[in-house]
């Protein structure tokens, strides 16, 4: 019959340090992710690099209602010539 090996104090110290390190690392990761400011607060005044200025990054203004314009023909075109053929609208 084999004799059971005795647990050495060095084994317990290594295990305790390993658990403490894992807990500290997990706590640090949670702290970093939970204390980040909201995306709305950080991206309000940030301009993407592909725009030359802040004015260029603004959205276009709202378009006017189409009923405000007169339409002289279909799409505003009376007739056109394409490759020698004449098309009327």
Buried (B, 14 or more C-beta within 10 A) or exposed (E): EEEEEEEEEEEEEEEEEEEEEEEEEEEEEEEEEEEEEEEEEEEEEEEEEEEEEEEEEEEEEEEEEEEEEEEEEEEEEEEEEEEEEEEEE
